[in-house]
Amino acid sequence: VRSHAALLLLLVGCGASVAPGDAGASDACAELVIDAGGEYALDACGAVLVLDGDRVLELWVDAPDALELDGVRAPYFGPSVVGAGEHTLAVDRAATLHVRDHGEPADGARIERSLTWTDAALLDDPSHAGLERLMRTVSDDPGAMLAAWFHRFATTAHSERSGPDQMLASFEAEHGTDPSGWDLDALPFRVTGVHNRIDLADGAHCGELRVSVASIDPLYQPLHLIFLYRQPATSEDLRPDGTAHCASTALRWARLSELDGDPFARAARELLDETLRRDRLLVIESLDFLISPWEWRQWFLEAGALENRPLFQTIDTPRLNAPGPERDAFLAWVSANAAALDARTLLVPDEFRSPSARVNDVVPWIPLDLSGLETSAFPALRQNLEIVGCPACHASDADFVQTRPDRTFSPFYTKELDARAEHLLALTAGAAARPPFGPLQADPVLPP
Ligand code: HEC
């Protein structure tokens, strides 16, 4: 438990000269004890900041360019780790100093606390993140919504998959023909993980929290679902210019690493209670192999129904490999944006995406065809275009599934978690760069 005792001491105006005519000025130090940050009037002679331990601080003044910390001038500092001891703060003219104290720096990040939860005590209790609760974030009639959605798998124009629809018939046999009356937690699904995706923070928000669920029906599997929820920036995550650094949210996740047992369970529950709400729901993703081949889809809540829209960052290889005007337009776009696409920093426009992606597990990888383009400056361009999309990332260093029904991980996800732990710690100290799309790990296995 962290104490918020007087860890910071601000000594203002110590013995320095003051503006002429300032009757109240004296040579004595005004001592201000800061416990949770605050606002302080600084005169032109500055102050001394005394810390009795390392702290993550954010500092700024209202007067642009007027602030200097330990001899370094900037309009805004932090969040960053400011070490124990004395620090000089100088301002050119009287200004209001803002100190935001984020507390002690993070002391490491354990994967199973700060990055992904597979804790049975947590996940096996459906009141935490069970299917009923998840589907309630989609609809007030979660059973009817699930039934309509599973039926929709079989009726979209681009894909007719009857597997989920057949599952409904088996649920009806077991639980009655009215889906509104089903207890969704009694259906054969298992929560496989809660995933911290703060690595998806983009300067406006702090990424996502995700809950993955797998079918454990003896007949109808593999079928995997993942529910994506927004993790918004809190007021403590925002710089004075309104952009988000997410250090506060990152510290909250990192500090879960200090907890076990009941304190961890309580903190986890609190995060879930804040997050698993309709206004945070972004999309549901599905991955199924009820019938060959594997298929990935994204489902958005639209006018009261879950609808399958074009997949995020997933290039429609079969369509764009075929000669014709669509391929020509695609190659022109790749050619004009090769550097950004190779760096995985560009959004793929809807027109080049596919509404569902499929991979046949017994057929070798069918590459995106870039023939006709001069790509020698970017030898891995094709793979970088592919790896940001669903199928390549799930099939290159994983056996299609990243979080298995037994709550173990693919090699890809295992490596990704190490990279995410490092990234989380960097975020807590304001030292993370925004990652590209696709894998966070430095040297991912790319498609063949
Ligand atoms: C950069 C690699 C990558 C890409 C691209 C990607 N995924 Fe995943 N996917 C993962 C990882 C890793 C997990 C584990 C949870 C997490 O990290 O968010 C996962 C989890 C899932 C799950 C839960 C089952 C499982 O395999 O763990 C589904 C369903 C899923 N993804 C669907 C999709 C869909 C649909 C797309 C395309 C829109 C997609 N994924 C794109 C890496 C990726």
Boltz pocket constraint, residues with backbone or C-beta under 6 A from the ligand:
constraints:
  - pocket:
      binder: B
      contacts: [[A, 195], [A, 197], [A, 210], [A, 212], [A, 213], [A, 224], [A, 225], [A, 226], [A, 285], [A, 286], [A, 287], [A, 296], [A, 297], [A, 298], [A, 311], [A, 312], [A, 314], [A, 387], [A, 388], [A, 389], [A, 390], [A, 391], [A, 393], [A, 394], [A, 400], [A, 401], [A, 402], [A, 403], [A, 404], [A, 412], [A, 413], [A, 416], [A, 437], [A, 438], [A, 439], [A, 440]]
      max_distance: 6.0
